[in-house]
Every structure is written in C-alpha cells, then in structure tokens.
Amino acid sequence: MKDWTLIGSINDIPRRGARCVMTPQGKIAVFRTMEDQVFAIDDQCPHKGGPLSQGIVHGASVTCPLHSWVISLETGKALGADEGSVKTIEVRLDGDRILARIEQAAMAAE
C-alpha cells in the first residue's frame, strides 16, 4: 500500500541539487530546482544506468553525468532525440518537509 512518507527536508538539498533515499523498491533521487520545486525519480539513467543524482539540474530536467542524456524530472522521459524513461515518484512539500508516495517499509537516507 502506498502512503505519504517523510523522506527529508527541502533544506537538506541544495538548489539545483539532489540527494538519494533508499526505498524497498530501490534507490530514488530527490531533486530541488532553483525555484524550490521538488521531484523524485529512479536514480538510474535509462541509457546506461548512470547516477542521475550526480547530474546537472537545469530547469525541471537533469543531465546524466555519464553520457549527457537529459531527463525530465516531471515526466521521467528522456528529452531530445533520446528515447527511454525512468519511474517518477509523487512528492509534495508540507512546509519544509518532503513527503513521497512510496510503499510503507523501513527506509534509510544515504
């Protein structure tokens, strides 16, 4: 059953940065844009599995550090001529707290 789970504070993530959270389904990357929007997606690029959390955030997109694929943080889809997608995770802000819709289980922040 999916429920809203506290995964951190927006203050823990620098603007245009990310942090990783371990979930029962694997590692997700939680991003903060320059405009303080928050997004969460699987941390593996659909191209070669690069760590998206280590990519460059620009607007509502992230560029994979391995081969420069650009992934939409809103849809999880590769942009431009590239094809592929990653799973998006629904998130919302409650004050400074970041809540995500994930399966209930023990989680550990990295």
MOQUI-V893360 format. One record per residue. RES is the residue in one letter. PHI is phi in radians with two decimals (NA if undefined). PSI is psi in degrees with one decimal (NA if undefined). Layout:
BEGIN
res/phi/psi
RES/PHI/PSI
RES/PHI/PSI
END
This chain:
BEGIN
res/phi/psi
M/NA/130.7
K/-1.54/139.3
D/-2.57/164.0
W/-1.29/125.5
T/-2.21/133.3
L/-1.17/124.4
I/-2.08/0.7
G/2.63/-169.8
S/-2.04/144.5
I/-1.05/-27.3
N/-1.23/-14.8
D/-1.41/-10.9
I/-2.04/122.5
P/-1.19/153.5
R/-1.02/138.0
R/1.09/33.3
G/-2.31/-174.2
A/-2.63/163.3
R/-2.47/160.5
C/-1.86/146.5
V/-2.31/131.8
M/-1.50/132.2
T/-2.18/169.9
P/-1.05/-23.3
Q/-1.61/-1.7
G/2.15/-173.4
K/-1.40/132.6
I/-2.05/153.5
A/-1.87/131.1
V/-1.93/122.6
F/-1.94/149.1
R/-2.17/125.4
T/-1.49/172.6
M/-1.07/-28.2
E/-1.58/11.4
D/1.17/24.4
Q/-1.38/148.8
V/-2.13/134.4
F/-2.35/154.1
A/-2.37/134.3
I/-2.50/165.1
D/-1.01/147.3
D/-1.53/10.2
Q/-2.02/123.6
C/-1.07/140.6
P/-1.22/-11.8
H/-1.36/-67.2
K/-2.33/18.0
G/1.39/18.4
G/-1.06/152.1
P/-1.35/99.9
L/-1.07/-28.3
S/-1.10/-17.8
Q/-1.73/7.2
G/-1.46/179.4
I/-1.66/124.0
V/-1.57/129.2
H/-2.51/121.5
G/1.06/-131.2
A/-1.86/39.0
S/-2.38/162.7
V/-2.33/140.4
T/-1.77/123.9
C/-1.08/135.9
P/-1.26/-15.7
L/-1.47/-52.9
H/-2.32/17.7
S/1.12/25.2
W/-1.19/141.2
V/-1.83/126.0
I/-2.04/131.6
S/-1.26/127.2
L/-1.29/-21.8
E/-1.37/-42.5
T/-1.92/-18.6
G/1.41/-0.3
K/-1.54/145.9
A/-1.18/142.0
L/-1.82/163.5
G/1.33/-145.5
A/-1.37/-13.7
D/-1.33/150.6
E/-2.19/138.4
G/2.54/170.6
S/-2.75/162.5
V/-2.12/159.6
K/-1.26/136.1
T/-1.73/150.5
I/-2.09/129.4
E/-1.18/128.5
V/-2.30/159.1
R/-2.64/158.2
L/-1.74/138.1
D/-2.18/90.1
G/1.21/-122.8
D/-1.62/-7.6
R/-1.44/137.2
I/-1.75/123.3
L/-1.99/140.2
A/-2.20/148.7
R/-1.57/95.8
I/-2.38/165.2
E/-1.13/138.3
Q/-1.23/124.7
A/-3.07/170.4
A/-1.16/137.0
M/-2.25/155.5
A/-2.35/129.6
A/-1.40/143.5
E/-1.59/NA
END
